[in-house]
């Protein structure tokens, strides 16, 4: 009988066996997301040079979003903010970090804070699972890692299709807008507001002490 090859990984301090097939599928998703994100960043950069006096974020053009799931609710991140997708790994606690920060992970030599998305959106807490994934994304101030249940792929939508959250529920924190798909609504988080200035400064101080 042929046995499936597996590779060791860690989650929540426990060593487990992850099938190589799953790792290969995740690597493919990560490569596809990262490749498409870089392509979109290149396009945005070229457009910004050609339209230096225009706000290209408000231009009517197709946007690419990375679709993710968290507690059966779907969210989407702007593709150009995402750098990679990795399987969840052991998170190192960060003393005196903001409550919203679960700790840090090492991704290719870069120490990245992990933001507790569940706490930010006031969802029920649960223990990390082996199927969870980390999305490494860029905000205006730093790179952060977001824990999600699953990454469902990349979708396209026009800028006109997004309904700003201010029109639906003014004062809603952390959500930029909503788009409608055939099978339901998708919330688009505003990553630049995930860590308010006070929490961001507190995180900076904690990271400096760790170094």
Secondary structure as UniProt FT lines:
FT   STRAND          6..11
FT   TURN            12..13
FT   STRAND          14..19
FT   HELIX           20..50
FT   TURN            51..53
FT   HELIX           56..58
FT   STRAND          62..70
FT   TURN            71..72
FT   STRAND          73..78
FT   HELIX           79..81
FT   STRAND          82..87
FT   TURN            95..96
FT   TURN            99..100
FT   STRAND          101..107
FT   TURN            108..109
FT   STRAND          110..115
FT   HELIX           117..120
FT   TURN            121..122
FT   TURN            130..131
FT   STRAND          133..138
FT   STRAND          143..148
FT   STRAND          150..158
FT   HELIX           159..161
FT   STRAND          163..164
FT   HELIX           165..168
FT   TURN            170..171
FT   STRAND          175..181
FT   TURN            182..183
FT   STRAND          184..189
FT   HELIX           191..193
FT   HELIX           197..210
//
